[in-house]
Amino acid sequence: MNIFIRTINWIILALTANFAFIFQNAPLAVKIAVGIIITLYFLVFNVLPSTRKYPTLRLKILGDGAELILAFWVSCAVSAPLVGISIGRVIGGESFTNYLAYWIILFICEFIIFWNGILRVYVTSVQLGIRYRVLGLLLGMIPVANLVMLMIIYVRTRREADFETAKHKLNESRKNEKVCATKYPILLVHGVFFRDNRILNYWGRIPAELQKNGAVICYGNQQSALSVEQSAEELARKIKEIVESSGCEKVNIIAHSKGGLDSRYAISKLGCAQYVASLTTINTPHRGCLFAEYLLGSCPVRLKNFIESTYNRVFYKLGDSSPNFMAAVRSLTNSSCEQFNNNVPDSPEVMYQSYGSKATNRRSGRFPLNVSYPVVKKYDGDNDGLVALTSAPWGEKFTPIYPAGKRGITHADMIDLNREDIKDFDVREFYVQLVAELKQRGF
């Protein structure tokens, strides 16, 4: 919003909130005239705090909510010295009732602006997440801390509204180009301990972004935890089903984590080479995880049995027909992957490439990656919270995703699992450019 318009809004809001104090000694006619004007403006501002256009209703509500929060913050900053003066006068001997109306009007005005803004951003923001929503509520009644927290909420929601608006404009500008309209559809293959789910998409906002740019998206839909061989069998059936039902001849596989191993096995051992044009693996432990091997060797048998039985029982209820937690973990050990690589050669019919990222410290990711990162680092070196960077390369080209600054890019960040906008790494645009490159290469 134009800074001039913003300044005018702030002046009038501060004038409205502090009307009873500023015009305390003004003639009645002036009080009535000014009071009517600023009250009407106040009401209009709370309905439409910004004339800025947004591409969606969600972003409009979010952007206007952020504008209201900023207005509240500025209004409080302006009102604070006036409140101090009024309190000082009462302490100095003036009647309490002289300022009662002022304090009541000020409270009502600030109350309306605050809750109008906070409810808008709480309902519509993705980037606030549970953490900042809870912190906002917990610190809301603590002086000074509440204003600091409110400014943090403003910065995050303002950035989100601006970022999403810019992304919408970018997609609109290249809409006719269909940069992701590859010759063959994109098959997204998930990693271990997750399932493809419409409600909570493993791939976050990525599929929708690819579809906006012309991609046709399919999913592997294999069970959450099986051995590589068993998962590959399910994946092979899915690949053949897609090809037969759509007549697309082949697919481009983009696989994350263990999904990359499942895909390699399906291509090499289960007759899918003729149905796959390319395989792109994302943070796949092609050389296994020493950390996984250590856990299997050191974890007490009783604890392993408890974890396995609990996991299998829960995911059976969630839709897996035959989950096998320990078989999946064993497939990811260093020794298992070494044997796998010797027995599963690449197909000359398929283009293989890979990507890998790393975190920078335990604060780079959310739980449980923030806990596993230092342990994996001890055994495997630089890692994304689960997979060592040295384990991720495979195929004709490996592209490392190096973090900017202290944030790092974790295993979960690479699939947008947390729907988090990371500074200097736009995960959705990363996939758009990845698929656009596949298109350019004729895939």
N, C-alpha and C positions, 0 to 999 in steps of 0.2 A: 504494500500500500504506500502511496505517496506520503513522504514524511510530513509534508505540510498538512494534509488531511488528518493524519494521525495526531499531529500536535493540536489541531483545532478540536478534535474529539476529546483528547485528554484534558484540555482547558475547560471545555464545557462540562465534562464529567466531574472534574474537580470542583467546578463552580456549583454543580447540582448537589454533590455530596456535602459541600460546606456552605450551602446557600444561607442557612439560618445564622451562621456565624458572620459571613461576609456582609450580609445585608441586615444585620441586627438592628442598626439604627436608621435604616433607610425609611422614607415615607411609605405608608401602606400601599398606595397606588403603584409605586415602583416594585414593591415586594410581590404584589399580585401579578403584574405584567411580566416581570422577569421570571417569576416562579412558574407561570403557565408555559412560557417559551422553553425553559430548560427542562421542565418535566416532560413535555412532548418530545423534545430531542432525546432525552434519556430513554424514553420508551421505544422510540424508533431505533436508537442505537442498539438496544438489547435484542431487538428483533433482527436487525440487519447491521451488524457491526462493521461490515466491509462490503464495498461494491465490487471487490475482486471476483472474477469469474473462475470457477473451478470445473474440471471435466466431469465430475460425478457429484451426486448429492452427499455421499460420505465425506468426500474431501471438502465440500463446501461447509458442512457442519463442523468438521475438524478444524479447518482454517479459521472460521469465524470464532470457534471456541478458543483457539489460541489467541486470537485478537482480543477477546474479552478478558482472558487471563492477564495479558500484558496491560490492558487498560486498568484492571483491578490493581495490579502491582504499582503502576504509576500513580493511580489515584490515592492509594494508601501512603505512598511516599510523600505526596503533596499534602495530604491531610494530616500527617503525623505532627508537624510543627504547630499547626493550628489547634489540634487537639491539646497539645502540650501547653499552648498559650491559654486556652480556656480552662484547663485544669489548674494552671498557675493562678489564674484570676480567682477561681473558687477558693483555692487555698489562701489567697491573699485577702479574702473577706467578702467577695461578691456572692450573691445568692446562687445556690445550686440550681434553682429553677430557671435562672436566666439562660442556662446552657442545656437544660434537659431536652428541649425540642431539637436543638442542634445535634446532640449525641444520638438521639433516636433516628432522625432523618439520615444522618451519616451512616449509622449501622444498617438501616434498611437498604440504602443505595448500594453500599459495599456488599451486603449480603446477596442482593439480586445479581450484581455483576459477577461475583465470585461463583455462585452456584450455577448461573447460566453458562459460564465458560467451562467450569470443571465437569459438569454433566455432559456437555457436548463432546469434550475430548475423551472422557472416560468411556463413553458409549462407542465412539468411532475410531479411536487410535489403535493401531497394531503395535507400534514401537514402544508404547508405555509398558506393555506386558503386565504381569501380575505384580512384579517387584515394585515398580514405581507407583502403581495404583495403591498398593498397601502402604508404602512409605508416605504417600500423600495423605492418606487417612490417619496414619499414626502421628505424623508431625503437624497435622492441621491445627492443633490447639496449642502448639508451643510457639510463643512469640519469637520472631526473627527466623527460627528454623523453618517455620511454615512459609515465610516469604522466599527463603532460599530454595526450598523444595518446589515452590510454585514456579520459580524462575527456571528450574531444571525441567519441570513438566512443560513449561512454555517452549523452551528451546527444542526439546525433543519433538513436540507435536508440530511446531512451526516448521522444523526441518522436514518432518514426515510429509506434511501437506505440500511443501515446495518440491520435495524430491519426487513424490508421486505425480504431481502435476507436470513436472519436467519429463518424466518417463512417458506419460500419456501423450505429450506433444511430440516426443521422439517417435513413438510408435505410429502416431497419426502421419507424421512427415514421411515415413517409409512404408505406409500401409499398402500402397500399390506395388511396391517392389517385392513384397512377400519374401523377404530375405531368408526365411526359414522353410520355405516350401521345397524340401528336398525331393529327389526322385523317388526315394523309398521312405516309408514312414519311420518315425523315431520310436524305438522300443526302450522304455525306461525300466531298468532292472534294479530292484532295491537290494540293500545289504542285509546282513544278519540281524536277527532279533526285532525285525519290523515286518509289517505287512502293508500291501497297497490298500489304502482305505480312502473312500471318497470324502469322509467327514474330516479326517486328519491326514492330509496328503503327505506322504513321506518326502516328496519333492517340493514341499512348500508352494511358493508362488511361481515356480519355474514353468510347469506345464502350461499354465494360462498365458504366461508371457510368450512362450514359443508359439502357441496357437494364435495369438494376436498377430504374429509375424508370419503366419502361413503354414506352420508345422502340423503334421498329423501325428498324434500321440497315442501310443499303446503302452500297456503295462505288463510286466512279467507275471505278477500275481502268484509267484511261488510262495510256499510256506515260509514262516519266519525263521525256523531253525531246523536244518537237516544237514547231512554231509554234502559236500560239493557234488558228488555223483548223483545223489537223490534230488537235490535242487535242480541240477542240470537236466535231469529227466523231465521234471515238471516244466522247466523253461523250454526245452526242445519241443514238447507238445504244444506249448503256447505259440512258439515261433511258426510251426507248421500250420497251426490253426489260423493265425493271422494271414499267412501267405495264401492259404487255400480259400479262406472266406472273402478276402479283399482282392485277390488276384494281383497283389503288389509285387510278386516275384521274390523280393528280398526286403530286409529291414536293416536299419542302422541302429545298432545297440549302443546305448549309453548306460554304463553300469557303475554302480557305486559300491565300494568296499568289497565284501565277499561276492557280490553280484558279478564282479569282474571275473572271478574264478569260475563261478557257475557258467558264465557265458563262454569262457574259453573251452571248458569241457564239452559243452553242448555243441560247439562248433567243430572241435577236433574229434570227438569220440562218438557223437550221437547223430552224425549225418546232417548237421545244420550249416555246414560251410557253404553249400549251394544256395542257402536262403539268407545269408548274412553278407551285406556289402561292406560294413565297417563295424569295428568294435572300439569304442572309446571307454577306457576305464578311469574312474575318478577315485583317488585315494584307496586303491585296491592293494592289499598286502600280498603282492605276487611272490615275495620271498618270505612270507610268513611273519610271525611275531614271536620273538624270543620271550616277550612278556607272557604271552599265552602259554608257551611251553613251561615257563617257570611256575605259573599258577597251577597248571595241571600236575606238576611234579611236587609242589609244596603244599597244596591245599589238602587238608584232612579229608579222608574218604567220606566220613559222615557228613561233613559240610558240603562236599561236592554232590553227594546223593540228595541232600535236602534241596540245594539250589536247583538241581536238575528236575527233581520231581515236582517242585513248586512251579518252575517255569513251564514245564510240559503241561501241567494241569491247567494253569491259567490260560495259556495260548490255545489249548484244545477247546476251551470254552469260548475263546475269541475267534475261532474259525479254522484253526489248523487241524487237519485230520490225523496227523501222526508226528507232532513236534518231537525233535530229538536234540536237546540242548547240548549234550556232551559231544555228539557227533559233529555238530557245527563248530564247536570250540576246537576240537582236535584237527579239523580241516584247516585251521588258521595258524597252527604251530609252524615254527621254522622247519622242522624235520619233515612234516607232512607236505609243505609247499615245495621243499627241495625235491622230494620224490615226485610230486605233481608236475613240476616243470620238466623233469626228465621224461615223463611218460605222456605228456600232453603237448605235442608240438603245435606250433602255429600253422594255420592253413594258408597256402599261397594265394588262395582265392579271396581272402579277407584282408582289409586294411586295418592294422592294429595301431593304436596310439594311446597315450596315457597322460594323466595330470595328477599332481600331488601337491599338498599344502602342508604348512607347519604352523603350530602355535608358537608363541614366544615365551610364555610362562604359564603358571597355573591359573592366572586370572584371565587368560585369553578366552576360555570357554565356560559354559555353564556345567552344572552337575549332570552326569558324573565325570565329564571329560576334565574338569578342573582338578579332580582327585586323581585320575589315572595318568594325567600328563607327566608329572615328575617321576612316577614309577616306570612308565614306558621309556622316558628319557634315560633313566639309569641303565636300562638293558638295551635299548634300541637307538638311542641318540635322538636327534631332532625328529619330532613327530607331531601329529595333528590331534593328539589326545588318545589315539588308539594305534595308528599305523605309522611306522617310521618312514621318513621321507625317502630313505634309501631302498625301501621295499616297494614303492609305488611305480617306478619306471617299468614300462613294457611297450614293445612295438617299435615302429619306425621312428617315432618322435615322442619324447617326454617333455612336458612343460611344467616346471615347478611354479607354484603360486606363492611368491614370497610376500609376507605381510609388510604393510607400511606402518612404521611406528611400532608401538608396543602392543597393538591389538592381536595380531596373528589371525590365521584362518584355520579353524578347527575342522574335524571330521564332520560335525553337524553343520557347520557353516557352508560347506561345499554342496549341500543339498537344500539349503534354506530351511532346515528343520525348525528353527526358532523364529522364522520370518523376521529376521533382524537386519536392518540396514547398517552395513559396516562401512566406515569411512574408507575411501580409496579402493573399495572392492564391491562392485555391484554384481552380486551373484547371478541375478536374472539376465543382465546384459552379457555376462560371461558365457552363459549357455546360448544366448541368441547368437553371439559371434562364433561359438563353437559349431553350432548347427549351420550357420551361414557359410562357414568354411567347408563343411561337408557338401553343401549344395554346390559351391564353386568347384569342388573337385569331382562333381558328377555323381555324387552318391545320393 
